[in-house]
Amino acid sequence: MDATGSGDFLRFFQDLPDPRGCNAIHKLHDMIVIAVLAVICGADGWVQVQTFGRAKKKWLGTFLDLPHGIPSHDTFGRVFARLAPDAFERCFMAWMKALIELCGGKLVAIDGKAIRRSFEHAWDKSGMAHLVSAFVRDNHMVFGQLAVEDKSNEIEAIPKLLELMDLKGAVVTIDAMGCQRTIAAKIVEAEADYVLALKENQSELHHKVETLMTEAALDQGKSGRSSSDGADGKVRYDFVQTVDGDHGRIETRRILVSDEIEALGETAQDWKGLGCVVMIQSERDVNGKVSQERRLYISSIKGRDAGRLADLVRGHWSVENQLHWQLDMSFREDERRIRKGHGAENYSRLCRIALNLLKREKTAKVGIQTKRLKAGWDHDYLLKLITG
């Protein structure tokens, strides 16, 4: 395997600083390669990484130096616990920038996730690792990740994550935690658009948007029109309705979008680039039991394209369905008990590297779990995954 090949992701990690300085007997590059390969093949912890390495030692020796054989699980644990996560992330994102272009309106969904068993002591769960990830829906890949102390610190992590990415031409979606003036401004300054969930944490704006969109909903309900240009004194809006259903569940969504930003008064001026506001009214019927929900959003996208905004809002949940769920089900992230130092965050990053490599490979028309099994059985396929 040529570590300098243009299709090889490992070249982006060659300059990662070794936390051990000059006292290392195992090369950091070798340890990263073994760990990534082991995680791809199903390893879930350092003992399994060591077991994989020893089982594959002869094969690994054909392209790794391994001057002192395969490191022990304790060595893997100590090194990755001390490995600087910021430096590891910069290498990760350099690889992703070479792989994914965010232009053309690609949706970047930003959301947080706790690793539920990553706390150090059972009586103190405050040390639980909490990760904020940026997920590119169009490519189904993780673009970036940062760790925070707890969910309340997402507000501090999101701007840092945005700064690491070249967002020009993308659309960034964030839940209500990230609905902040500074975050909206940073996205616009990066020449991207935002779609932010709006809740009572922005009370004045929430009240004005709710009043405006309630008026639009009343007009749409009475008139039955799919749009209004405001010529008759009514609120300018566009409207679309979608219906989904399976397994006894029917969900109807009514999406209204208005670009009548002037109706929000001076409050709107605090939000850089604000172009439209959105209201989604959902009615869910599950085996005859009906529930309703109303959600509000603000966006820098100009115009009143209800269909596009509906797709973007729904697309935000791809980070839940295609990333968090996959990490829990295929990589068993919530069950992992790595707790020392930066170990939980860095092992999670290894899983995201593995997931991106598995999703990038398109020839095997099977699911992620089957791809991992195939990689464990077939050396040629495993090499194909990491060399492109």
Secondary structure, DSSP 8 states (H G I E B T S, - for coil): --TT-TT-GGGGGTT---TTTT--SS-HHHHHHHHHHHHHTT--SHHHHHHHHHHTHHHHTTTS--TT-S--HHHHHHHHHHS-HHHHHHHHHHHHHHH---TTT-EEEEEEEE-TT--SBTTBGGG--EEEEEEETTTTEEEEEEEESSGGGHHHHHHHHHHHS--TT-EEEE-GGG--HHHHHHHHHTT-EEEEEE-GGGHHHHHHHHHHHHHHHHHHHHH--SEE-STTSS--EEEEEEEEEETTEEEEEEEEEE--GGGGGGGGGGSTT--EEEEEEEEEEETTEEEEEEEEEEE---S--HHHHHHHHHHHTHIIIIIIHHHHHTS-GGG----STTHHHHHHHHHHHHHHHHHH--SS-S-HHHHHHHHHH-HHHHHHHHH-
